[in-house]
Amino acid sequence: MFTSLKQVLFVFWLFSISALAQDSNSADSSSWAPPDIDHSVSDTTGTPCVLSDVLTPATKRVQALVDNMQKFSAIEEAEFEEFDEKGLARGSHKTKFNYVAYISEVGPQQLNVEEYRNDSVAPENFPSKLATIGTAAFALLFHPNYIKDFIVTCEGQANWNGRPSWRLHLVQSRSNNFRGYRIANRYFPVMLKARAWIDAQSFEVLHLETDLLQPIPLIPLLREHVIVDYGSVSFPRRDLQLWLPQSADIYMDYRGRRYHHRHAFSNFQLFWVDTDQKVKAPKAEQQSGH
């Protein structure tokens, strides 16, 4: 099934509007989630950078990613945790998915992304019924369609897991359909701020963290913190080496409850398909545990 970009890169929430209108306790910083991206960060060396020298090649890398990926599959191991209003764990659930994504540029200013887990797009695949969609494509934030809506500054040279990098700070200045929440047929776009670590040699995205620019009280969503780590994946048959997501963590504060979804990807395979071919994931047995 093909879906528009507004139907991807967001989180499906299967609650009624009346239920979502209930008050939520405030989201204080606690051990259930990492600090906001604007929390003190001191890993820069003090070496300045020219923004265009970093952002332009990073954007080209993401454009090449869209051109080369088309369709990829992976094994996705997921863990879902829930915390109460005091940050105490209420339980966790682990599962494994056969994951397939198809990313294509279908026109100017328009990307199309499809995701399948175990041959399905049903939110019931997620124990909390809160389906986190689009985490594997989060680096698309640097695609020209979206990066134009962010104010970007280069904070200087840094180090990420032993790799020299440039650290960028991003603040969304204009609403777009990159990320949002769909609730009872209503769409709530999200305004983001982010920090990204860009490899100093390849200009690939190494690490990306985002936070809400402001809460969305109508939902109510008080906090969303996303962390995605990327690594090099080789495809010898195509003589390609792509930087793809290795893991993604999503922390959400909703109605006084806190959720942590962790996704880890492995065993990537890359496919080329015709643009009019419907993507369907091969069947696989779902494994789960508590």
PyMOL commands that set and color helices and strands:
alter all, ss='L'
color gray80, all
select helices_A, chain A and resi 5-7+17-20+51-69+123-125+135-142+144-147+236-238
alter helices_A, ss='H'
color red, helices_A
select strands_A, chain A and resi 10-13+71-83+89-107+110-117+130-132+150-160+163-172+180-183+186-189+192-199+205-212+221-235+240-254+257-271+287-289
alter strands_A, ss='S'
color yellow, strands_A
deselect
rebuild
show_as cartoon
